[in-house]
């Protein structure tokens, strides 16, 4: 019985959809999601510094008790619901931000950017703002 439980657990873990993008793979997907070319290096820098280009990342608990989710590290205090019902400003569950289909995460990230710009993300502030941005010229 224990072997069956372990097998089922490993199978479920294997079925979770998560992806680590290459830099050019990320650029291609961001283009597909409609991110503007003029800001592409900033988006790539943000994602590289927030999640390491991984879709399945959840942060440690922040000082205010919130967590950040997914490729763009979107915070659950304002943007995504920790329950199974979509909600908050992006009308998504935080779990929906952790899959390899980044459509919902991209839509939410664009909404955050529209309201607050890149300053909403500490990864961008600390590692991208006023600093050399990633080279995506070969992408």
Residue frames relative to the residue before (quaternion, step in Angstrom):
aa qw qx qy qz dx dy dz
X 1.0000 0.0000 0.0000 0.0000 0.00 0.00 0.00
X 0.6360 0.5282 -0.3239 0.4600 3.59 1.02 -0.81
X 0.6318 0.5338 -0.3320 0.4535 3.60 1.01 -0.81
X 0.6417 0.5161 -0.3221 0.4669 3.58 0.99 -0.81
X 0.6565 0.5098 -0.3116 0.4604 3.59 0.92 -0.90
X 0.6515 0.5000 -0.3138 0.4766 3.60 0.95 -0.84
X 0.6394 0.5263 -0.3222 0.4585 3.59 0.95 -0.87
X 0.6730 0.4941 -0.2976 0.4630 3.59 0.89 -0.93
X 0.6377 0.5192 -0.3228 0.4686 3.58 1.01 -0.80
X 0.6794 0.4789 -0.2932 0.4724 3.59 0.87 -0.91
X 0.6257 0.5269 -0.3327 0.4693 3.57 1.04 -0.71
X 0.6594 0.5010 -0.3066 0.4692 3.58 0.92 -0.89
X 0.6393 0.5079 -0.3270 0.4758 3.58 0.97 -0.81
X 0.6632 0.5163 -0.2970 0.4532 3.58 0.96 -0.84
X 0.6849 0.4929 -0.2802 0.4577 3.58 1.13 -0.59
X 0.5072 0.6279 -0.4521 0.3796 3.57 1.18 -0.28
X 0.3603 -0.7498 0.5168 0.2021 3.52 -0.88 0.94
X 0.2090 0.7428 -0.6094 0.1820 3.53 -0.62 1.18
X 0.0857 -0.8055 0.5863 0.0036 3.50 -1.09 0.72
X 0.1724 -0.7106 0.6659 0.1480 3.50 -1.26 0.58
X 0.2849 -0.7839 0.5348 0.1353 3.53 -0.56 1.20
X 0.4056 -0.5918 0.6149 0.3273 3.53 -1.28 0.40
X 0.6620 -0.4885 0.3498 0.4480 3.59 -1.17 0.26
X 0.7110 0.4398 -0.2746 0.4750 3.60 0.79 -0.96
X 0.5971 0.5499 -0.3566 0.4625 3.58 1.11 -0.59
X 0.6347 0.5145 -0.3170 0.4816 3.56 1.07 -0.78
X 0.6413 0.5204 -0.3273 0.4592 3.59 0.89 -0.90
X 0.6537 0.5196 -0.3117 0.4533 3.57 0.89 -0.93
X 0.6894 0.4728 -0.2818 0.4709 3.58 0.92 -0.91
X 0.6388 0.5101 -0.3356 0.4681 3.60 0.97 -0.74
X 0.6166 0.5213 -0.3435 0.4797 3.59 1.05 -0.68
X 0.6504 0.5190 -0.3073 0.4617 3.57 0.95 -0.90
X 0.6900 0.4692 -0.2612 0.4853 3.57 1.11 -0.73
X 0.5670 -0.6550 0.3576 0.3487 3.60 1.25 0.08
X 0.3532 0.7113 -0.5313 0.2951 3.60 1.11 0.48
X 0.5019 -0.6865 0.4294 0.3039 3.61 -0.88 0.86
X 0.5515 -0.6334 0.4431 0.3135 3.55 -0.99 0.90
X 0.6332 0.5725 -0.3278 0.4047 3.59 1.03 -0.78
X 0.7528 0.3292 -0.1897 0.5376 3.60 1.20 -0.46
X 0.3464 0.7971 -0.4543 0.1956 3.58 1.31 0.01
X 0.6691 0.4923 -0.3304 0.4481 3.63 0.85 -0.84
X 0.6257 0.5248 -0.3383 0.4676 3.60 1.08 -0.63
X 0.6509 0.5016 -0.3194 0.4719 3.60 0.96 -0.82
X 0.6468 0.5080 -0.3233 0.4680 3.59 0.95 -0.84
X 0.6468 0.5133 -0.3166 0.4668 3.59 0.92 -0.87
X 0.6345 0.5347 -0.3204 0.4571 3.57 0.94 -0.90
X 0.7031 0.4688 -0.2745 0.4589 3.58 0.74 -1.07
X 0.6456 0.5222 -0.3309 0.4483 3.59 0.93 -0.82
X 0.7459 0.4098 -0.2260 0.4739 3.58 0.97 -0.80
X 0.6536 0.4922 -0.3194 0.4781 3.59 1.17 -0.40
X 0.8555 0.1011 0.0031 0.5078 3.59 0.73 -1.03
X 0.4356 -0.6888 0.4726 0.3354 3.60 1.21 -0.12
X 0.5835 -0.6043 0.3268 0.4330 3.57 1.27 0.59
X 0.5116 0.6247 -0.4293 0.4046 3.61 1.15 0.55
X 0.4012 -0.7415 0.4943 0.2117 3.55 -0.98 0.89
X 0.7162 0.4948 -0.2469 0.4258 3.60 1.15 -0.52
X 0.4381 0.7282 -0.4367 0.2951 3.59 1.23 0.17
X 0.0272 -0.7330 0.6792 0.0265 3.53 -1.12 0.85
X 0.4337 -0.7205 0.4754 0.2586 3.57 -0.80 0.98
X 0.5795 -0.4777 0.4988 0.4327 3.49 -1.40 0.06
X 0.6456 -0.5052 0.3803 0.4282 3.57 -1.23 0.28
X 0.3913 -0.7127 0.5387 0.2209 3.57 -0.89 0.99
X 0.7006 -0.4821 0.3172 0.4198 3.59 -1.24 0.32
X 0.7040 0.4387 -0.2716 0.4880 3.62 1.12 -0.55
X 0.6122 -0.5872 0.3331 0.4117 3.60 1.30 0.19
X 0.5681 0.5926 -0.3843 0.4223 3.59 1.26 -0.06
X 0.2554 -0.7255 0.6112 0.1865 3.55 -1.41 0.09
X 0.3248 -0.7120 0.5889 0.2017 3.54 -1.34 0.39
X 0.1872 -0.8259 0.5313 0.0246 3.55 -1.00 0.93
X 0.8814 0.2156 -0.1343 0.3983 3.49 -1.23 0.72
X 0.8301 -0.2714 0.2001 0.4442 3.48 -1.44 -0.19
X 0.7732 0.3305 -0.1600 0.5170 3.58 0.94 -0.93
X 0.3453 -0.7576 0.4782 0.2795 3.60 1.33 -0.04
X 0.1089 0.8182 -0.5406 0.1625 3.51 0.65 1.25
X 0.4090 -0.7700 0.4570 0.1761 3.53 -0.75 1.17
X 0.4373 -0.7292 0.4756 0.2254 3.55 -1.01 0.89
X 0.4948 0.6598 -0.4494 0.3434 3.61 1.16 -0.13
X 0.8252 0.1855 -0.0669 0.5294 3.59 0.94 -0.89
X 0.7908 0.4454 -0.1614 0.3876 3.56 0.95 -0.89
X 0.8201 0.1010 -0.0414 0.5618 3.64 0.95 -0.72
X 0.4612 -0.6896 0.5023 0.2437 3.52 -1.21 0.67
X 0.3903 -0.7215 0.5258 0.2250 3.58 -0.94 0.92
X 0.5972 0.5564 -0.3628 0.4496 3.58 1.26 -0.19
X 0.6305 -0.5262 0.3961 0.4107 3.58 -1.26 -0.13
X 0.6256 0.5099 -0.3365 0.4852 3.59 1.30 -0.01
X 0.4643 -0.6778 0.4829 0.3032 3.62 -0.72 0.98
X 0.1778 0.8003 -0.5552 0.1401 3.54 -1.02 0.77
X 0.6961 0.4536 -0.4037 0.3831 3.48 -1.45 -0.31
X 0.8129 -0.3493 0.1614 0.4372 3.60 -1.27 -0.06
X 0.7259 0.3996 -0.2592 0.4962 3.62 1.07 -0.54
X 0.3344 -0.7805 0.4698 0.2416 3.59 1.32 -0.04
X 0.5420 0.5537 -0.4255 0.4676 3.55 0.90 1.08
X 0.4361 -0.6077 0.5624 0.3523 3.52 -1.31 0.18
X 0.5966 -0.5642 0.4247 0.3814 3.55 -1.16 0.52
X 0.6034 0.5747 -0.3460 0.4311 3.57 1.09 -0.68
X 0.6284 0.5459 -0.3302 0.4450 3.59 1.09 -0.68
X 0.6369 0.5297 -0.3166 0.4621 3.58 1.25 -0.34
X 0.6589 0.5452 -0.2799 0.4361 3.59 1.32 -0.14
X 0.5661 0.6134 -0.3850 0.3939 3.61 1.22 0.14
X 0.6000 -0.5757 0.4104 0.3744 3.55 -1.26 0.24
X 0.5739 0.4849 -0.3938 0.5296 3.60 1.28 -0.01
X 0.1437 -0.8532 0.4988 0.0509 3.57 -0.17 1.27
X 0.2852 0.7957 -0.4973 0.1956 3.60 1.20 0.31
X 0.7108 0.4409 -0.2686 0.4778 3.61 0.76 -0.99
X 0.6380 0.5181 -0.3233 0.4690 3.57 1.01 -0.80
X 0.6516 0.5185 -0.3117 0.4576 3.59 0.98 -0.82
X 0.6425 0.5174 -0.3181 0.4673 3.57 0.95 -0.89
X 0.6683 0.4938 -0.2934 0.4727 3.57 0.95 -0.88
X 0.6474 0.5213 -0.3217 0.4534 3.60 0.91 -0.89
X 0.6501 0.5080 -0.3162 0.4682 3.59 0.98 -0.80
X 0.6252 0.5286 -0.3311 0.4692 3.58 1.09 -0.72
X 0.6385 0.5134 -0.3141 0.4797 3.57 0.97 -0.88
X 0.6591 0.5140 -0.3048 0.4566 3.58 0.90 -0.96
X 0.6413 0.5368 -0.3298 0.4380 3.59 0.93 -0.86
X 0.7155 0.4445 -0.2504 0.4773 3.59 1.04 -0.76
X 0.8479 0.1884 -0.0290 0.4948 3.57 0.87 -0.98
X 0.4163 -0.6894 0.4859 0.3396 3.60 1.22 -0.24
X 0.7483 -0.3846 0.2817 0.4613 3.55 -1.27 -0.25
X 0.5257 0.6586 -0.4020 0.3581 3.60 1.22 -0.37
X 0.5253 0.6318 -0.4099 0.3962 3.60 1.24 -0.23
X 0.7383 0.3834 -0.2041 0.5160 3.60 1.19 -0.49
X 0.3933 -0.7289 0.5142 0.2231 3.57 -0.71 1.09
X 0.5828 0.5771 -0.3747 0.4324 3.60 1.09 -0.59
X 0.6679 0.4683 -0.2949 0.4977 3.57 1.03 -0.76
X 0.6394 0.5413 -0.3280 0.4365 3.59 0.91 -0.91
X 0.7649 0.4213 -0.2014 0.4436 3.55 0.80 -1.09
X 0.8161 0.2898 -0.1220 0.4849 3.60 1.03 -0.68
X 0.7639 0.3715 -0.1913 0.4918 3.60 1.18 -0.36
X 0.6281 0.5687 -0.3423 0.4060 3.57 0.94 -0.88
X 0.8552 0.0414 -0.0679 0.5121 3.56 -0.68 1.15
X 0.6350 0.5066 -0.3225 0.4860 3.59 1.28 0.27
X 0.6438 -0.4979 0.3785 0.4408 3.61 -1.20 0.28
X 0.2996 -0.7652 0.5503 0.1479 3.56 -0.91 0.97
X 0.6685 -0.5242 0.3365 0.4063 3.61 -1.16 0.48
X 0.4306 -0.6744 0.5377 0.2657 3.55 -1.14 0.69
X 0.0020 -0.8027 0.5953 -0.0370 3.55 -0.60 1.18
X 0.3089 0.8052 -0.4656 0.1987 3.58 1.27 0.28
X 0.7012 0.4414 -0.2748 0.4878 3.61 1.11 -0.52
X 0.5733 0.5859 -0.3747 0.4333 3.58 1.29 0.05
